[in-house]
C-alpha cells in the first residue's frame, strides 16, 4: 500500500529543512507544533458552532476525534486538521429556523441532516476509490465551485449583519454600541492579518476576536454602555467533565436542505489535498477517495453526538506553508490537545461569554472571505468569463444566493444555497449539451 509496505509510514527522523508527511521532528518540537495547529484552528472551529447555536465544547472535542479518524483513513499520509465547516451554517439556520449566535432549540433536526451529508460524502469517497476522481472535476469544474462558494458567502451576509447590529426580539433596531464593536472587530482582524509579526499573522480570527472581546468588556462591564458579560456560568462550571451531547432527529425536510452541502465539502477537500500535494511535491491524488471517506465518517460521528459537520482546514494549511513542516504526527498531537479541551466545561462556558457583536464582526469577515474565495478559485484556474456559458451560470448562482431564492420541490424547501448549488450545476451542464454533441464532429 505504500513505499514502506505498511499502511502507516515509518516516519524517518529529520531535524532541519522541509519535513515531509512521512518524516518527523524530535518529540519536543512535535508537541509545540501540535499546540500551534490547535491555536490556528481554534477561532474558526469555535465560531461556526456558536453561529449555529451548537455547543462549541462538543465541536472542539469532535474536531480532535475527527482529525484522528481522518488520520487513520488516509494512513497518516495526508497532513490535515479537521474542524467545523462553515458550509453548514446557512442550511442549518434555515432548517432549524434559528437566529445566528443564539441558542438553537432544534439542533437535533440539524444533526440528522449533517449525518446524511456525511453518509453521502463517504459514499462519494467509495465511488472515487473505485472509479477515480476525474469525474468530480468534470461534474464541478472551477467555474461551478467558485460560483457555489460565492453564493454561500452571499446567503450568509444578512445573518452576519443582523448579529453585528445586535438585532433581536427585544431590540428589533439593534444598537449603535453593537455596530461600533462589530466594526472594531473587523478592523482588528484586518490589522492582525496584514500587520502582525511572524506567525501571529496566521491567527487573525483568534487575536482580532480577543481584542474585540476586551473592548466590549471595558465598554459594557467597565463603563456601563451595554449589557455586561455574565461570568457566573464560568465560575460555576467544572474544570473537567463531559460536554452536553445531543442525539439526532432525522427529518426529510432538514436532510433535503442540509445534505447538498456535500458538494462544497468535496470541492473544498479536493482543493486542499491538491494544494498540500503541491507544497510537498507529492502526488496525493491516490488518497482522495480515502480522504473523502475519512471526512464523511468524521462528519457522521460528530453529528451523532451533537457536533458540527467537519472539513479539512485551510488555516492549518497556512501554518504548514509557513513552517514547511508537513509531518502528520504533528496533527496527532493537535488532535489530542483538542480532545482534552473538549472535556473542560469551564473552557466551554468561557467561550459562551463571547458577546454577540464580536461574533457578528467575526462573521462579517469570515462570510466575506468565503464569498471572496470564489475570485481566487476563478483566477487560479483561469476561468474564461468571455464564455457566455460561464458568465450566465455564475451570474444566476450569485443572484439566487444573494436573494436567498427559495423553491419548494416535492414538498421540501430549498434555500438560497440549495437553489444556487443545484441550479448552477444543472444550468452549466445544460448549456454545454450542444458543445458536447458537436465535439465528435469537430474532432472528425
MINUBA-369824 format. One record per residue (C-alpha): x negated, y, z negated. Coordinates in steps of 0.5 Angstrom, whole numbers, padded with zeros to 4 digits, always signed. Layout:
XYZ ...
***
This chain:
+0000+0000+0000 -0006+0005-0001 -0013+0005+0001 -0015+0002-0006 -0010-0003-0005 -0006-0002-0011 +0001+0002-0012 -0002+0008-0016 -0009+0011-0015 -0015+0009-0019 -0017+0017-0020 -0024+0018-0019 -0027+0023-0024 -0029+0029-0021 -0031+0036-0024 -0032+0041-0019 -0029+0044-0012 -0023+0042-0010 -0019+0036-0014 -0015+0032-0009 -0009+0028-0012 -0013+0021-0013 -0018+0025-0017 -0018+0027-0024 -0022+0032-0029 -0024+0030-0036 -0018+0030-0041 -0019+0037-0044 -0018+0041-0037 -0013+0036-0035 -0009+0038-0041 -0010+0045-0041 -0008+0045-0033 -0002+0041-0035 +0000+0046-0040 -0001+0052-0035 +0004+0048-0030 +0009+0048-0036 +0009+0056-0036 +0009+0056-0029 +0016+0052-0028 +0019+0055-0035 +0022+0061-0032 +0026+0058-0026 +0028+0052-0030 +0031+0055-0036 +0034+0061-0031 +0038+0056-0027 +0042+0052-0032 +0043+0059-0036 +0046+0062-0030 +0051+0056-0029 +0053+0055-0036 +0049+0049-0038 +0044+0047-0044 +0037+0050-0042 +0034+0045-0047 +0037+0039-0043 +0035+0042-0037 +0028+0042-0040 +0028+0035-0042 +0030+0032-0036 +0025+0037-0032 +0020+0033-0035 +0023+0026-0034 +0025+0028-0027 +0018+0029-0026 +0016+0022-0029 +0021+0019-0024 +0018+0023-0018 +0011+0021-0020 +0013+0013-0020 +0017+0014-0014 +0011+0016-0010 +0006+0012-0013 +0002+0018-0016 +0000+0020-0009 +0004+0027-0008 +0003+0032-0014 +0009+0036-0015 +0013+0038-0021 +0021+0038-0021 +0025+0043-0024 +0032+0046-0024 +0035+0047-0017 +0038+0054-0015 +0041+0051-0009 +0047+0048-0014 +0048+0055-0017 +0054+0057-0012 +0057+0051-0011 +0057+0049-0019 +0060+0056-0021 +0065+0055-0015 +0067+0048-0017 +0068+0050-0025 +0071+0057-0024 +0065+0059-0029 +0062+0066-0030 +0055+0067-0029 +0051+0067-0035 +0057+0065-0039 +0058+0058-0043 +0061+0053-0038 +0067+0049-0040 +0067+0045-0034 +0060+0042-0034 +0063+0035-0034 +0066+0037-0027 +0060+0040-0024 +0056+0034-0027 +0060+0029-0022 +0058+0033-0016 +0051+0033-0018 +0051+0026-0019 +0054+0025-0012 +0049+0030-0009 +0043+0026-0012 +0046+0019-0009 +0047+0022-0002 +0040+0025-0003 +0037+0018-0005 +0041+0014+0001 +0037+0019+0006 +0031+0017+0003 +0032+0010+0004 +0034+0012+0011 +0028+0016+0012 +0024+0010+0010 +0027+0005+0015 +0027+0010+0021 +0022+0015+0020 +0023+0023+0018 +0023+0026+0025 +0031+0025+0026 +0031+0030+0020 +0027+0035+0023 +0032+0034+0030 +0038+0035+0025 +0036+0041+0022 +0030+0045+0025 +0027+0051+0022 +0033+0056+0025 +0038+0052+0021 +0034+0051+0015 +0033+0058+0015 +0040+0060+0016 +0043+0056+0011 +0037+0058+0006 +0039+0066+0007 +0047+0064+0006 +0045+0061-0001 +0042+0068-0003 +0048+0072+0000 +0053+0068-0003 +0050+0069-0010 +0049+0076-0009 +0055+0078-0012 +0054+0074-0018 +0047+0077-0020 +0050+0084-0019 +0056+0082-0024 +0051+0079-0029 +0047+0085-0028 +0052+0090-0029 +0055+0087-0036 +0062+0086-0033 +0067+0081-0036 +0074+0080-0039 +0072+0085-0045 +0068+0090-0040 +0071+0090-0033 +0067+0096-0031 +0061+0094-0035 +0056+0098-0038 +0050+0103-0036 +0046+0100-0041 +0046+0093-0038 +0045+0096-0031 +0039+0100-0033 +0036+0094-0037 +0037+0090-0031 +0033+0095-0026 +0028+0095-0031 +0028+0087-0031 +0027+0087-0023 +0021+0093-0024 +0018+0089-0029 +0018+0082-0025 +0015+0086-0019 +0010+0089-0022 +0007+0083-0025 +0008+0079-0018 +0004+0085-0015 -0001+0088-0020 -0002+0083-0026 -0009+0080-0026 -0011+0073-0024 -0006+0067-0026 -0001+0072-0029 +0001+0074-0023 +0004+0067-0022 +0009+0068-0027 +0013+0074-0026 +0020+0071-0028 +0017+0069-0035 +0013+0075-0036 +0018+0080-0033 +0023+0077-0037 +0019+0077-0043 +0018+0085-0042 +0026+0086-0041 +0028+0082-0047 +0023+0086-0052 +0026+0092-0048 +0033+0090-0050 +0031+0088-0057 +0029+0095-0058 +0035+0099-0055 +0040+0094-0058 +0037+0092-0064 +0033+0097-0066 +0037+0104-0063 +0044+0101-0063 +0045+0103-0056 +0048+0096-0054 +0051+0089-0057 +0045+0087-0061 +0042+0080-0060 +0044+0075-0065 +0038+0071-0068 +0043+0067-0073 +0043+0061-0069 +0035+0060-0068 +0035+0061-0076 +0040+0055-0077 +0037+0050-0071 +0032+0045-0073 +0025+0044-0070 +0026+0037-0067 +0033+0034-0065 +0037+0031-0060 +0040+0036-0055 +0047+0036-0053 +0048+0031-0048 +0055+0032-0043 +0058+0026-0040 +0060+0027-0032 +0067+0027-0030 +0068+0025-0022 +0073+0030-0018 +0073+0029-0011 +0074+0037-0010 +0068+0038-0014 +0064+0033-0010 +0066+0036-0004 +0064+0043-0006 +0057+0041-0009 +0055+0034-0005 +0053+0039+0001 +0047+0042-0003 +0043+0036-0001 +0042+0039+0006 +0038+0044+0002 +0034+0039-0002 +0032+0035+0004 +0030+0041+0008 +0026+0044+0001 +0023+0038+0000 +0020+0037+0007 +0017+0043+0007 +0014+0043+0000 +0011+0036+0002 +0008+0038+0009 +0005+0045+0005 +0002+0040+0000 -0001+0036+0006 -0004+0042+0009 -0007+0044+0002 -0010+0037+0001 -0012+0036+0008 -0008+0029+0008 -0002+0027+0012 +0003+0026+0006 +0009+0024+0011 +0009+0017+0010 +0011+0019+0003 +0017+0023+0005 +0022+0017+0004 +0020+0016-0003 +0020+0023-0005 +0027+0024-0003 +0029+0017-0007 +0025+0020-0013 +0028+0027-0013 +0035+0024-0011 +0034+0019-0017 +0032+0024-0022 +0038+0028-0020 +0043+0022-0021 +0039+0021-0028 +0039+0028-0030 +0047+0029-0028 +0049+0023-0032 +0047+0027-0039 +0048+0034-0037 +0042+0036-0034 +0042+0040-0027 +0040+0038-0020 +0033+0037-0019 +0028+0039-0014 +0020+0040-0013 +0018+0047-0015 +0014+0052-0011 +0012+0055-0017 +0007+0049-0019 +0005+0049-0011 +0003+0056-0012 -0001+0054-0018 -0004+0049-0014 -0006+0053-0009 -0010+0058-0013 -0013+0053-0018 -0015+0048-0012 -0013+0042-0017 -0008+0037-0014 -0009+0031-0019 -0003+0028-0020 -0005+0026-0027 -0004+0034-0029 +0003+0033-0028 +0004+0027-0032 +0001+0032-0038 +0006+0037-0036 +0012+0032-0036 +0011+0030-0043 +0010+0037-0045 +0017+0039-0042 +0020+0033-0046 +0017+0035-0052 +0020+0042-0052 +0027+0039-0050 +0027+0035-0056 +0027+0042-0060 +0034+0045-0062 +0030+0051-0064 +0027+0052-0058 +0033+0052-0054 +0037+0056-0059 +0032+0062-0058 +0033+0061-0050 +0040+0062-0051 +0039+0069-0054 +0037+0072-0047 +0041+0078-0046 +0046+0078-0040 +0043+0084-0037 +0036+0081-0037 +0039+0074-0034 +0042+0079-0029 +0036+0083-0027 +0032+0076-0026 +0038+0073-0022 +0037+0079-0017 +0030+0078-0016 +0031+0070-0015 +0037+0070-0011 +0034+0076-0007 +0028+0071-0006 +0032+0065-0004 +0035+0070+0002 +0028+0073+0004 +0025+0066+0004 +0029+0065+0011 +0025+0070+0014 +0019+0066+0012 +0021+0060+0015 +0023+0063+0022 +0016+0067+0022 +0012+0061+0020 +0016+0057+0025 +0016+0062+0031 +0024+0062+0032 +0026+0065+0038 +0031+0070+0037 +0032+0072+0044 +0035+0065+0045 +0043+0066+0044 +0044+0059+0041 +0039+0061+0035 +0042+0068+0035 +0049+0066+0034 +0048+0061+0030 +0044+0065+0025 +0049+0071+0025 +0055+0066+0024 +0052+0063+0018 +0050+0069+0015 +0057+0073+0015 +0060+0066+0013 +0055+0066+0007 +0055+0074+0005 +0063+0074+0006 +0064+0067+0002 +0068+0065+0007 +0073+0059+0004 +0076+0054+0008 +0081+0048+0006 +0079+0042+0009 +0084+0036+0008 +0086+0038+0001 +0079+0041-0001 +0076+0048-0001 +0069+0049+0002 +0066+0056-0001 +0061+0060+0003 +0055+0056+0002 +0059+0050+0005 +0062+0053+0011 +0055+0056+0012 +0052+0050+0012 +0056+0045+0016 +0058+0051+0020 +0051+0052+0022 +0049+0045+0024 +0056+0044+0028 +0055+0050+0032 +0048+0050+0033 +0048+0043+0036 +0055+0044+0040 +0051+0050+0043 +0046+0045+0045 +0050+0040+0048 +0049+0043+0055 +0042+0043+0055 +0041+0036+0052 +0046+0034+0058 +0042+0038+0063 +0035+0035+0060 +0034+0029+0064 +0036+0033+0071 +0030+0038+0069 +0025+0032+0068 +0027+0029+0074 
***
